[in-house]
Amino acid sequence: MITSLFTLSKFQKHAVKALIFNSTGQVLLQKRDIKQNLPYPGYWNFFGGMVEKKENYKTALKRELKEELSFQVKNLSHEAFSWIWFNDWLPTINHFFPIYINDKKLINSFRLKEGDKMRWFAIDDLYQIKMVPSIFHNINKIISFLDYQKINFEK
């Protein structure tokens, strides 16, 4: 039996991710806590999380960034891209929102409230770190986006 995407959509979860980057193309990642009940403990991931009922994607990401990073986003741009990740439970649609930050004062105000640590990574380093599988399998989409942004900054 073939199931249409429309039918499948009511059985999917949605997650939002912040693609926080600077003018050199570095991205800010969060190392997941090492907890027994947490999937992929100790793996690197983007800040963000699951969308709650009756919450739109931008509101969900703003809430997650405040909870995880003590960062209050004022203006959030449009979604850059998304993908479906098929896991052991329900398919999850990951929605990525770019956040360009080049203000040192703002960067220094970040306070990690969830996760083991945070760190800025150069694009080339992304291939060599232990990332959650959904990110690792879609790394080319992320890097293409960052490369395009970096070219625009160099103009």
C-alpha positions in Angstrom: 0.0 0.0 0.0 1.4 3.4 -0.9 0.8 6.2 1.6 0.7 9.8 0.4 2.8 12.5 2.1 -0.4 14.2 3.1 -1.6 11.1 5.0 1.8 10.6 6.5 2.0 14.2 7.7 -0.3 13.7 10.7 2.1 11.0 11.9 5.2 13.2 11.9 6.9 15.3 14.5 8.5 18.6 13.8 11.7 19.9 15.2 13.4 23.3 14.8 17.1 23.9 14.5 19.1 27.2 14.7 21.9 27.4 12.2 23.8 30.0 14.1 26.8 31.2 12.1 29.2 34.1 11.7 30.9 36.0 8.8 33.7 33.4 8.6 31.2 30.6 8.1 31.7 29.1 11.6 28.7 27.4 13.2 27.8 27.2 16.8 26.9 23.7 18.0 25.8 22.1 21.2 27.3 18.9 22.6 24.5 16.8 23.9 24.4 15.8 27.6 25.6 12.3 28.5 22.4 10.9 29.9 21.2 7.4 29.6 17.7 8.2 28.3 18.9 10.8 25.8 19.4 9.7 22.2 23.0 10.2 21.0 24.6 11.4 24.2 27.9 13.3 23.7 27.1 14.0 20.0 27.2 17.4 18.5 24.0 19.0 17.3 22.4 22.3 16.4 20.5 24.2 19.1 16.8 23.6 18.9 14.2 21.0 19.7 10.7 19.7 19.2 7.8 21.9 18.3 5.0 21.7 20.9 1.3 21.5 20.1 -0.2 24.8 18.8 3.2 26.3 18.4 4.6 27.7 15.1 8.2 27.0 14.1 9.6 30.4 14.8 8.0 30.5 18.3 9.3 27.1 19.0 12.8 28.0 18.0 12.7 31.2 20.1 11.6 29.2 23.1 14.3 26.6 22.6 17.1 29.1 22.2 16.0 30.9 25.4 15.8 27.6 27.3 19.1 26.2 25.9 21.3 29.3 25.4 19.7 32.2 27.3 19.5 33.8 23.9 16.5 35.9 23.0 16.0 36.2 19.2 14.2 39.3 18.1 14.0 38.9 14.4 14.1 35.4 13.0 14.5 35.0 9.2 12.6 32.5 7.0 13.3 28.8 7.1 16.4 28.0 5.0 15.7 24.4 4.4 14.2 21.2 6.0 14.5 17.5 5.7 12.7 14.4 7.0 14.6 12.1 9.3 13.3 8.6 9.7 14.1 7.2 13.1 12.9 4.3 15.2 9.8 6.2 16.4 8.1 8.7 14.1 9.5 10.5 11.1 10.7 14.0 12.2 10.8 17.0 9.9 13.8 19.2 10.9 13.3 22.9 10.0 16.4 25.0 9.9 16.5 28.7 10.5 19.7 30.7 9.8 20.8 33.2 12.5 23.8 35.3 11.5 25.7 36.7 14.5 28.8 38.8 14.4 28.4 40.8 17.5 31.1 39.8 20.1 29.1 41.3 22.9 26.0 39.2 22.0 28.1 36.1 21.5 29.7 36.6 25.0 26.2 36.9 26.5 25.3 33.3 25.5 24.9 31.1 28.6 24.7 27.3 28.0 21.7 26.0 30.0 21.3 22.6 28.3 23.9 20.3 26.9 27.4 19.4 27.9 29.1 22.3 26.1 29.0 24.7 23.1 31.6 25.5 20.5 32.2 27.3 17.2 33.2 25.0 14.4 34.8 25.8 11.0 33.0 24.2 8.0 35.9 21.8 7.4 35.7 20.6 11.1 32.1 19.4 10.6 33.3 16.3 8.8 35.5 15.2 11.6 33.2 15.5 14.7 30.7 13.1 16.1 27.4 14.6 15.1 23.8 13.2 15.5 23.0 11.0 12.4 20.4 13.3 10.9 22.9 16.1 10.8 25.7 13.9 9.5 23.6 12.5 6.7 22.6 16.0 5.6 25.9 17.8 6.1 26.3 18.7 2.4 23.0 20.7 2.5 24.3 22.6 5.6 27.7 23.2 4.1 26.3 24.4 0.8 24.2 26.9 2.6 27.1 28.2 4.7 29.4 28.4 1.6 26.8 30.5 -0.2 26.5 32.8 2.9 30.3 33.1 3.1 30.6 34.1 -0.5 28.0 36.8 0.0 29.9 38.2 3.0 33.2 38.3 1.0 31.6 40.6 -1.7 
